[in-house]
């Protein structure tokens, strides 16, 4: 990326875009010109302003005459929330398992190793589809838990390495000698060493979680209507690519903009911290 | 312990874990008797069905029964079609492979040379552009790329058939959507593997001793990146197949992917399990074979294994031996 000081232009731009997305997600409801659920059959497939539409519907309307701007704002809110909660849950789950397996070792370490192997061997999407099949339909919480299943193995592997390494460090051994509890040592001395790696890994897997959610929702097996997400909008609009392309292309562009900017930030942070 | 034994043990363990996972997801999906019969069937029939399929046995015994059924290639019935699930899935596999195989070949043919080229020009413009494209490629899901391609080439320009199989041009957009993303993954991986090898002192030595750059790359760098490249290719193949599933759905191809999505949406458990077991065991086998091939690719690992068999207690820590 362009070498202009510590903060290349592209990174600054990505950061600003991500900040705008976060604000849009938080203030989605007050920013929406219409109610998301408002159906207006007299105003179906109105084009966006830049394609000759009116300011009543700045980004046009879909096949039910719902306002695209309001739908996209709501979609940003839902997609980002699920990705954030899913990523955080996965990070907590994976880090805990990894630290435990590295610290305790023995049988537990072997068990976690086998689980990580399993997760790495079997294609993630298929595992997740199998879980979606048995989860109760249209259950938001179950869906988030499944999202958390994605990518936990990466945190487990990294955290395990850190814990293994820390066990042999003098500062940890010194604490063991003076009788500090294992919990205290791990949370106070080992975990802080892992924070940089953890944050970078999270910023790298966050866009992947967004992609997973939108892919599943696009296929009609993720978030269920009437609730919406960016993936649901694309899935619902795919039949209208010919007569009302904005219904699909607008949410699609929003996803691309979000995932590319977050990936740029994550990649930049990775180079900085030096995580593999 | 023998190295081969250890690896086969690991593969079998993973397979067992996969079987346990499918068994419990199947068990969690509800009572098969109630799924098979309509609600108005009499209780005696249900009782007989339960008896016949061992549903009254303790759970561990049911698991053994399940394994026995799988050993006879009985994957259960697809209740949406009324045919054996395995048969339903195998019917669709050729279509999926006809998409996945060209996609992975194309990703490799584009991605690896690109990563190689970037690493050779590390820090220069070509390298930076490659990284940028690779990061973007990773951030774009194949289905979105497919939608944009469909819009541009089918609707706007009208050059390519938008969906289904018409003629060979129907392959262009689906294959392009998958391989663009995976070429980015391969490029990125090749680059970082190369950069790592090139920072090794032996490369410095080779260069200092006056060897031509091309020779250094061929003789010293390439053999060392081969191992990680083979590993990632085996691992990513499974992911390419699953993304082919999504792409099939987008372009309305009658492959195993479309079937899988329909089965998930329609809660056709036997079909989902059959797909999971087939892809899972293929991946386990692929990884096992990759492990076996390490010795062929890297003589150090071969020597290490030989030494390990002779005296497992006193070993130098091998470089690259996993």
Interface residues (C-beta under 8 A of the other chain):
Chain A: X1 X2 X10 X114 X115 X117 X118 X120 X121 X122 X123 X124 X125 X126 X127 X129 X130 X131 X132 X133 X134 X207 X211 X214 X215 X218 X219 X220 X221 X234 X238 X241 X242 X245 X248 X249 X252 X255 X256 X259 X260 X262 X263 X264 X267 X276
Chain B: X10 X13 X14 X17 X18 X21 X22 X25 X28 X29 X128 X131 X132 X135 X136 X138 X139 X140 X141 X143 X144 X147 X148 X150 X151 X155 X192 X235 X238 X239 X241 X242 X243 X245 X246 X249 X250 X260 X261 X263 X264 X265 X267 X269 X272 X273 X275 X276 X279 X280 X283 X284 X287
